[in-house]
Amino acid sequence: MKMKYVFVLNASVILFLLAACSAINPTPAQPVSTPTTVLTPGTGVQYQYVTNTLLLPATRDQTQAYALNIDGDPKKSNENKFGELLSLLVSAAPGLELQSTLDQAINLGQLVTLHMIKTDDLQNDPSVSWFIYLGQPSDAPNFDSSDKFTLDSKTPLNSPIIGSITNGHFSGGPGSVRIRMFILGQLVEVDLIGVRLEADVNQNGCVNGKLGGGVTVDEFRTKLLPAIAVGLNQIIKDNTNTALVLLKTFDSDSDKTITTQELETNPLLMIAISPDLDLLDASGGFNPGQDGEKESYSIGLGFTCVPASFILAGK
């Protein structure tokens, strides 16, 4: 599982500013959780797919649409702090393009995310395994079921997301998955914990896919935020008009460069740059809501997939 700029601050951004109450508190790096042992269904047909669209939450509506109940909150509230951050960036700079570089990476074969579903019945099955794998870059895919891919042997194989299919709709989790995406033209690879996945699926592919999980504050600070900063600085370098708006909004020391620290402390982004999930216990194990410390940052993405083929190690 596992990608084709005059800016103004609008009223909604001002409301976000007024709502912001505190910047992110320094948090020590969290230990990586040990994947939970799961029992994979012993029977079933294997169906293989490749992601043909990965959708970033760049608006409020998309943020809500791709959100999932990652921490298993009994109130069933959905989370997507990553979407809040991206939608705030776009609100500050309405012409900022996030999706096109991701689309281009997928269409050119630079970003390959593979799926395998193991089930007895794609219509109804109470015990289903959904695997997400990272693939090696390829030639531009056709996305017509003829594409053949190779798994990236440099990355670990993700554990399956266990769930069920009801009337062609898969719902599963929690699990753990390593994913890749492009943000502002920058390749980012992160590990998601507490992963939840939903999608409508059949032999022709999957639609209405949603993938949600938590990223530890350490990975958020060392991978996601730096990628956003690098991407913004590249845009500043390439477009003078855009540079003026972005630098005015985010370059607090006026040195014509946007840093990760400036994003962390920017008043506009305060509301979105704070961890919102308590997924790990004091020992670093996946155990939501046990120690009361929010150490993870929710991410929700949309996706679709089409049939493809690939060979698993040892097959």
MIVEXGU-204371 format. One record per residue: x, y, z of N, C-alpha, C in turn. Coordinates in pm, whole numbers, padded with zeros to 5 digits, always signed. Example, Ala and Ser with C-alpha at 12.3 -4.5 7.8 and 13.67 -1.06 7.14 Angstrom:
BEGIN
+01319-00569+00780+01230-00450+00780+01320-00330+00780;+01285-00225+00708+01367-00106+00714+01290+00003+00787;
***
This chain:
BEGIN
+00039-00028+00000+00000+00000+00000+00113+00079+00000;+00173+00130+00255+00215+00118+00189+00134+00195+00116;+00283+00945-00546+00290+00958-00572+00347+01002-00656;+00096+01570-01042+00098+01627-01134+00101+01657-01017;+00051+03111-00816+00081+03089-00677+00057+03232-00619;-00067+03441-00644-00090+03545-00551-00163+03478-00433;-00118+03502-00313-00178+03437-00199-00229+03540-00097;-00339+03510-00029-00395+03600+00071-00435+03519+00192;-00433+03583+00308-00486+03521+00428-00635+03549+00433;-00717+03446+00445-00860+03468+00446-00916+03462+00587;-01048+03482+00597-01109+03490+00729-01095+03361+00807;-01102+03250+00736-01091+03121+00806-00956+03105+00871;-00852+03156+00806-00717+03147+00864-00709+03231+00991;-00773+03351+00989-00772+03436+01108-00839+03363+01224;-00950+03292+01194-01016+03217+01300-00925+03109+01357;-00849+03045+01265-00753+02943+01312-00650+03008+01403;-00605+03127+01367-00505+03198+01447-00558+03226+01586;-00685+03273+01592-00744+03305+01721-00764+03180+01805;-00787+03070+01735-00811+02945+01808-00684+02884+01862;-00570+02914+01800-00444+02853+01842-00410+02897+01983;-00374+02804+02067-00349+02840+02206-00209+02810+02252;-00142+02718+02189-00008+02685+02234+00067+02614+02126;+00200+02635+02122+00285+02566+02024+00316+02427+02074;+00377+02349+01989+00412+02212+02027+00510+02211+02142;+00485+02127+02241+00575+02116+02354+00687+02021+02322;+00810+02054+02363+00921+01962+02334+00890+01824+02390;+00906+01725+02307+00877+01587+02346+00994+01498+02309;+01044+01420+02400+01157+01332+02366+01116+01230+02263;+01215+01181+02188+01188+01078+02086+01127+00956+02152;+01022+00904+02088+00952+00789+02144+01013+00659+02091;+01019+00557+02175+01069+00428+02127+00973+00370+02025;+01027+00298+01930+00944+00236+01827+00870+00117+01887;+00740+00110+01860+00660+00003+01918+00685-00128+01846;+00671-00237+01921+00683-00370+01862+00550-00408+01799;+00550-00448+01670+00424-00482+01604+00347-00589+01682;+00216-00568+01692+00131-00663+01762+00123-00793+01682;+00133-00905+01753+00122-01034+01686-00022-01055+01641;-00040-01089+01514-00174-01111+01460-00178-01247+01394;-00296-01304+01392-00316-01432+01327-00373-01408+01188;-00296-01442+01086-00340-01424+00950-00438-01534+00912;-00549-01500+00847-00641-01605+00802-00567-01713+00724;-00596-01839+00757-00520-01949+00698-00562-01986+00558;-00679-01941+00517-00726-01973+00383-00755-01846+00306;-00779-01859+00177-00820-01744+00099-00744-01730-00030;-00807-01661-00124-00746-01628-00252-00670-01496-00237;-00555-01486-00303-00475-01364-00297-00506-01276-00418;-00546-01152-00391-00573-01053-00495-00469-00942-00484;-00404-00908-00595-00296-00810-00594-00336-00683-00669;-00294-00568-00612-00330-00438-00667-00212-00342-00653;-00221-00228-00722-00125-00120-00708-00202+00010-00689;-00152+00098-00605-00214+00230-00587-00201+00311-00716;-00314+00358-00769-00309+00447-00886-00342+00591-00851;-00398+00615-00734-00410+00751-00681-00390+00747-00530;-00312+00842-00479-00295+00864-00335-00333+01008-00311;-00427+01031-00222-00489+01163-00209-00450+01230-00077;-00389+01348-00089-00352+01427+00027-00470+01512+00073;-00486+01530+00204-00595+01613+00256-00555+01761+00257;-00584+01832+00148-00540+01971+00134-00650+02072+00164;-00771+02023+00196-00881+02111+00233-00948+02058+00358;-01035+02139+00419-01107+02094+00538-01195+01973+00505;-01263+01979+00391-01350+01869+00353-01271+01740+00333;-01155+01749+00268-01072+01630+00249-01017+01579+00382;-00980+01671+00469-00931+01633+00601-01033+01548+00675;-01158+01590+00670-01265+01515+00736-01296+01386+00662;-01292+01391+00528-01328+01274+00449-01230+01159+00468;-01100+01189+00488-00999+01085+00501-00968+01050+00646;-01035+01113+00741-01008+01088+00883-01067+00954+00926;-00999+00890+01021-01046+00764+01078-01028+00766+01230;-01097+00678+01299-01085+00666+01444-00962+00583+01476;-00846+00646+01471-00718+00576+01479-00694+00515+01617;-00729+00588+01723-00699+00539+01858-00811+00453+01917;-00913+00423+01837-01022+00340+01888-01105+00408+01994;-01111+00540+01991-01188+00618+02087-01333+00566+02090;-01384+00532+02210-01523+00484+02220-01625+00583+02163;-01590+00712+02164-01680+00813+02107-01676+00812+01955;-01583+00732+01899-01568+00715+01754-01538+00847+01682;-01460+00930+01749-01417+01055+01685-01302+01027+01590;-01306+01087+01471-01204+01065+01369-01094+01171+01378;-00971+01130+01347-00857+01221+01361-00781+01234+01230;-00727+01355+01205-00641+01379+01089-00568+01512+01105;-00473+01518+01198-00398+01640+01222-00313+01679+01101;-00266+01578+01028-00187+01605+00908-00270+01686+00809;-00397+01650+00795-00485+01725+00707-00505+01868+00754;-00514+01888+00885-00527+02024+00938-00405+02109+00900;-00287+02048+00911-00164+02120+00877-00161+02157+00729;-00189+02060+00641-00183+02088+00498-00290+02188+00456;-00409+02178+00513-00515+02272+00476-00483+02413+00524;-00413+02425+00636-00370+02558+00683-00265+02617+00590;-00173+02534+00543-00072+02582+00447-00140+02633+00320;-00237+02558+00271-00307+02599+00150-00393+02723+00175;-00449+02735+00295-00527+02854+00328-00440+02979+00329;-00317+02962+00377-00224+03075+00380-00178+03112+00239;-00169+03011+00153-00124+03032+00015-00217+02953-00076;-00333+03010-00113-00438+02934-00182-00396+02866-00310;-00290+02912-00375-00248+02848-00499-00143+02740-00478;-00110+02712-00355-00007+02612-00326-00055+02475-00372;+00022+02410-00458-00020+02284-00519+00048+02166-00449;-00032+02084-00385+00020+01968-00313+00000+01839-00390;-00114+01825-00458-00151+01696-00515-00077+01665-00645;-00045+01768-00725+00006+01741-00860+00140+01669-00861;+00232+01706-00769+00362+01637-00768+00348+01493-00723;+00252+01466-00637+00225+01329-00593+00166+01248-00708;+00070+01306-00779+00012+01239-00895+00120+01205-00998;+00207+01301-01022+00312+01281-01122+00404+01166-01082;+00441+01161-00953+00530+01054-00906+00467+00917-00926;+00338+00906-00901+00269+00778-00919+00258+00742-01066;+00220+00840-01149+00200+00814-01292+00330+00782-01365;+00443+00829-01313+00572+00801-01375+00638+00675-01319;+00576+00613-01222+00634+00492-01162+00740+00520-01058;+00749+00646-01012+00848+00680-00910+00802+00639-00771;+00672+00629-00752+00615+00592-00622+00522+00472-00644;+00565+00357-00595+00491+00233-00616+00447+00176-00481;+00317+00169-00460+00260+00109-00339+00171-00007-00380;+00203-00125-00327+00135-00247-00368+00045-00299-00256;-00061-00368-00297-00157-00424-00202-00181-00571-00234;-00199-00650-00132-00245-00787-00149-00355-00815-00048;-00468-00860-00096-00580-00895-00010-00597-01046-00012;-00602-01106+00106-00622-01250+00119-00759-01274+00180;-00849-01331+00100-00986-01348+00144-01050-01467+00074;-01151-01525+00138-01229-01631+00075-01336-01574-00017;-01375-01447+00009-01485-01388-00067-01471-01237-00064;-01456-01173-00181-01442-01028-00188-01572-00953-00159;-01680-01026-00144-01808-00963-00113-01836-00964+00037;-01818-01079+00098-01841-01092+00243-01746-01194+00301;-01670-01155+00400-01576-01246+00467-01541-01184+00603;-01564-01256+00713-01538-01201+00846-01390-01197+00884;-01303-01266+00807-01161-01269+00841-01077-01248+00716;-01022-01126+00701-00951-01085+00580-00818-01021+00617;-00714-01051+00538-00583-00986+00556-00559-00889+00441;-00522-00767+00473-00485-00666+00372-00338-00629+00396;-00254-00662+00300-00111-00632+00309-00079-00508+00224;+00010-00425+00273+00060-00311+00197+00212-00325+00186;+00263-00319+00062+00407-00333+00038+00458-00211-00040;+00585-00179-00018+00652-00075-00097+00722-00142-00215;+00701-00087-00334+00760-00144-00454+00877-00063-00505;+00958-00125-00587+01068-00053-00652+01012+00038-00760;+01077+00152-00786+01035+00237-00898+01033+00157-01027;+00944+00195-01117+00926+00120-01242+00910+00217-01358;+00897+00163-01477+00855+00245-01589+00713+00293-01563;+00670+00394-01637+00536+00449-01616+00431+00339-01629;+00352+00314-01524+00253+00206-01529+00137+00240-01624;+00072+00135-01673-00048+00153-01754-00174+00157-01668;-00167+00096-01550-00281+00086-01460-00401+00019-01529;-00372-00086-01608-00476-00156-01680-00476-00305-01648;-00419-00342-01535-00405-00479-01484-00289-00556-01547;-00217-00494-01644-00104-00562-01708+00029-00534-01639;+00031-00441-01544+00157-00398-01482+00212-00505-01389;+00346-00522-01396+00416-00613-01306+00521-00535-01229;+00526-00558-01099+00614-00481-01013+00704-00572-00929;+00807-00510-00870+00901-00581-00783+00901-00516-00647;+00892-00596-00542+00897-00542-00407+01032-00478-00379;+01032-00372-00300+01156-00307-00259+01217-00388-00146;+01324-00461-00175+01385-00549-00076+01456-00473+00035;+01476-00342+00019+01546-00263+00120+01453-00220+00233;+01325-00245+00218+01230-00205+00322+01168-00329+00384;+01130-00321+00512+01071-00438+00579+00932-00467+00525;+00893-00595+00528+00757-00630+00489+00661-00591+00600;+00555-00520+00563+00456-00479+00661+00373-00597+00708;+00331-00593+00834+00238-00693+00885+00101-00668+00822;+00018-00771+00812-00113-00750+00752-00205-00669+00842;-00297-00599+00781-00405-00532+00852-00522-00629+00849;-00564-00676+00966-00669-00776+00976-00804-00708+00991;-00899-00754+00911-01032-00696+00918-01135-00786+00855;-01242-00726+00805-01351-00801+00746-01405-00727+00624;-01474-00800+00539-01541-00741+00423-01691-00766+00437;-01768-00659+00429-01913-00668+00434-01972-00595+00315;-02044-00666+00231-02102-00607+00110-01998-00533+00027;-01878-00594+00016-01772-00537-00066-01694-00424+00000;-01720-00397+00127-01649-00289+00198-01556-00349+00303;-01425-00323+00289-01326-00371+00386-01310-00268+00498;-01301-00317+00620-01269-00234+00736-01176-00314+00825;-01059-00258+00858-00964-00333+00938-00870-00246+01018;-00798-00311+01109-00702-00248+01195-00731-00281+01341;-00641-00241+01432-00518-00163+01406-00404-00251+01353;-00306-00184+01295-00187-00250+01244-00073-00152+01237;+00035-00190+01171+00149-00100+01152+00196-00113+01009;+00226+00001+00944+00259+00003+00803+00362+00111+00774;+00460+00079+00691+00552+00182+00640+00499+00230+00505;+00489+00361+00488+00436+00418+00364+00533+00521+00308;+00517+00549+00178+00590+00657+00112+00490+00751+00048;+00524+00879+00043+00445+00978-00029+00535+01094-00069;+00487+01172-00163+00556+01294-00203+00480+01413-00146;+00552+01503-00078+00493+01626-00026+00572+01744-00083;+00505+01828-00161+00571+01942-00224+00695+01896-00301;+00684+01781-00366+00793+01729-00448+00899+01653-00372;+00884+01637-00241+00984+01569-00158+00934+01431-00118;+01018+01329-00142+00983+01193-00103+00997+01176+00048;+00893+01122+00111+00893+01101+00255+00852+00957+00283;+00924+00893+00373+00892+00756+00415+00874+00755+00567;+00756+00713+00612+00728+00714+00755+00661+00583+00796;+00671+00551+00925+00606+00433+00981+00477+00477+01051;+00366+00418+01011+00238+00445+01075+00208+00338+01178;+00158+00379+01293+00115+00285+01397-00034+00305+01421;-00097+00202+01476-00241+00210+01498-00318+00225+01368;-00269+00161+01262-00325+00183+01129-00467+00130+01118;-00552+00212+01058-00688+00172+01021-00702+00187+00870;-00777+00097+00809-00795+00101+00664-00938+00068+00629;-00995+00145+00536-01128+00118+00483-01126+00137+00333;-01200+00055+00260-01210+00069+00115-01320-00020+00062;-01378+00022-00050-01468-00064-00127-01382-00138-00228;-01392-00270-00230-01299-00349-00310-01371-00459-00387;-01321-00487-00508-01365-00602-00586-01250-00644-00676;-01274-00735-00768-01167-00785-00854-01110-00676-00944;-01185-00570-00968-01140-00462-01056-01059-00354-00985;-01046-00366-00852-00968-00267-00779-01039-00220-00654;-00994-00108-00601-01056-00051-00482-01079+00098-00501;-01187+00148-00442-01221+00290-00445-01262+00333-00305;-01272+00465-00288-01311+00521-00158-01220+00472-00046;-01092+00449-00080-00997+00401+00020-00956+00510+00117;-00943+00471+00242-00892+00561+00347-00789+00486+00430;-00672+00546+00446-00565+00489+00526-00527+00589+00634;-00540+00548+00759-00510+00637+00870-00419+00571+00971;-00337+00650+01038-00248+00597+01141-00178+00710+01213;-00097+00674+01309-00023+00774+01384+00125+00772+01350;+00185+00890+01346+00330+00906+01330+00383+00964+01460;+00489+00904+01514+00544+00957+01639+00595+01098+01619;+00597+01174+01727+00644+01312+01720+00786+01317+01665;+00867+01218+01699+01005+01216+01650+01008+01209+01497;+00929+01117+01438+00926+01107+01292+00862+01230+01229;+00761+01285+01294+00698+01406+01242+00799+01520+01232;+00882+01534+01338+00978+01644+01341+01099+01620+01250;+01139+01495+01235+01261+01466+01159+01235+01431+01013;+01109+01399+00978+01081+01359+00840+00976+01448+00773;+00857+01458+00833+00749+01531+00767+00774+01681+00762;+00800+01743+00877+00821+01887+00878+00942+01930+00793;+01056+01860+00802+01169+01898+00715+01135+01888+00567;+01059+01787+00528+01021+01774+00388+00935+01892+00344;+00843+01934+00429+00760+02051+00397+00846+02175+00384;+00942+02193+00476+01029+02310+00470+01112+02311+00342;+01170+02197+00307+01249+02188+00183+01162+02219+00062;+01040+02163+00060+00950+02187-00051+00912+02333-00064;+00883+02400+00047+00850+02542+00044+00969+02626-00005;+01088+02590+00040+01207+02664-00003+01234+02646-00153;+01203+02529-00205+01219+02508-00349+01120+02594-00427;+00998+02604-00377+00898+02690-00441+00943+02836-00435;+00998+02877-00322+01049+03014-00309+01158+03041-00412;+01243+02944-00432+01353+02958-00529+01302+02968-00671;+01192+02898-00702+01142+02889-00839+01044+02998-00877;+00980+03064-00780+00874+03158-00811+00882+03281-00721;+00914+03395-00780+00935+03518-00702+00808+03564-00633;+00696+03562-00704+00570+03607-00644+00530+03520-00526;+00544+03392-00541+00512+03300-00432+00608+03320-00315;+00734+03346-00347+00836+03366-00244+00797+03478-00149;+00745+03587-00204+00710+03702-00120+00604+03665-00017;+00504+03588-00058+00396+03551+00033+00443+03450+00136;+00513+03345+00091+00558+03242+00183+00658+03297+00284;+00751+03379+00238+00850+03435+00330+00784+03528+00431;+00687+03606+00387+00617+03696+00479+00542+03618+00585;+00489+03503+00547+00407+03424+00640+00490+03337+00733;+00599+03278+00682+00669+03175+00760+00815+03207+00795;+00877+03305+00729+01019+03335+00753+01032+03439+00864;+01028+03393+00990+01024+03484+01103+01152+03563+01123;+01269+03509+01080+01394+03582+01101+01441+03655+00975;+01356+03654+00871+01381+03731+00748+01515+03698+00682;+01552+03569+00685+01677+03531+00618+01651+03464+00483;+01525+03476+00436+01483+03425+00305+01487+03272+00295;+01482+03207+00410+01475+03060+00415+01378+03019+00524;+01294+02921+00495+01198+02870+00593+01256+02744+00657;+01266+02743+00787+01322+02630+00858+01213+02549+00927;+01249+02427+00968+01156+02344+01043+01112+02413+01171;+01206+02477+01239+01173+02546+01365+01074+02659+01341;+01089+02730+01229+00995+02839+01199+00855+02785+01172;+00845+02668+01113+00714+02608+01094+00655+02565+01228;+00738+02507+01314+00690+02461+01445+00637+02575+01530;+00699+02691+01521+00663+02803+01608+00576+02907+01539;+00535+02882+01415+00453+02979+01343+00313+02988+01403;+00266+03109+01436+00133+03123+01500+00021+03064+01415;+00032+03074+01283-00072+03022+01196-00087+02871+01209;+00025+02800+01233+00024+02654+01233+00013+02592+01372;+00011+02678+01477+00011+02625+01613-00097+02520+01637;-00215+02548+01584-00328+02459+01612-00309+02321+01551;-00227+02311+01447-00211+02184+01376-00081+02113+01408;+00012+02179+01476+00141+02116+01505+00150+02082+01652;+00065+01992+01693+00065+01937+01828+00019+01792+01818;+00086+01700+01884+00042+01560+01878-00098+01546+01936;-00179+01460+01874-00319+01447+01917-00358+01306+01957;-00262+01211+01951-00295+01072+01983-00205+01016+02092;-00264+00939+02182-00190+00862+02282-00200+00716+02241;-00101+00669+02163-00105+00533+02110-00008+00439+02180;+00099+00493+02241+00202+00410+02302+00199+00423+02453;+00228+00312+02522+00238+00319+02667+00378+00361+02708;+00406+00364+02836+00534+00414+02885+00652+00331+02837;+00628+00204+02804+00736+00118+02757+00756+00127+02606;+00671+00202+02537+00682+00215+02393+00599+00115+02316;+00521+00033+02385+00435-00064+02318+00304-00002+02274;+00246-00057+02168+00118-00005+02120+00010-00041+02220;-00044+00060+02287-00142+00040+02395-00216+00172+02413;-00309+00203+02326-00373+00336+02324-00438+00376+02456;-00419+00504+02491-00488+00564+02603-00446+00516+02740;-00321+00465+02753-00280+00408+02881-00204+00503+02972;-00119+00588+02915-00038+00674+03003-00076+00822+02995;-00175+00856+02913-00222+00994+02907-00130+01090+02836;-00024+01040+02774+00071+01127+02704+00052+01116+02553;+00019+01226+02490+00000+01227+02345+00137+01237+02278;+00175+01127+02211+00308+01119+02151+00303+01093+02001;+00183+01092+01945+00170+01061+01803+00079+01163+01734;+00096+01169+01604+00034+01271+01521-00048+01200+01414;-00178+01225+01408-00266+01150+01319-00251+01191+01173;-00255+01090+01086-00249+01111+00941-00363+01034+00877;-00434+01098+00786-00539+01032+00710-00524+01064+00562;-00518+00961+00478-00500+00976+00334-00611+00901+00260;-00639+00943+00137-00731+00870+00052-00653+00794-00054;-00713+00689-00111-00644+00615-00217-00742+00534-00298;-00698+00497-00418-00767+00399-00501-00661+00302-00552;-00703+00184-00599-00607+00087-00650-00668+00009-00767;-00580-00047-00849-00621-00126-00964-00542-00256-00964;-00590-00358-01035-00519-00486-01037-00378-00473-01094;-00287-00551-01039-00147-00558-01084-00093-00691-01037;+00035-00716-01065+00094-00840-01018+00235-00813-00969;+00277-00894-00871+00412-00887-00818+00439-01020-00749;+00567-01049-00727+00607-01176-00668+00658-01151-00527;+00604-01226-00433+00649-01216-00294+00776-01295-00274;+00857-01254-00179+00982-01324-00151+00954-01471-00119;+01033-01558-00180+01018-01700-00153+00913-01770-00234;+00842-01692-00320+00736-01753-00402+00790-01790-00540;
***
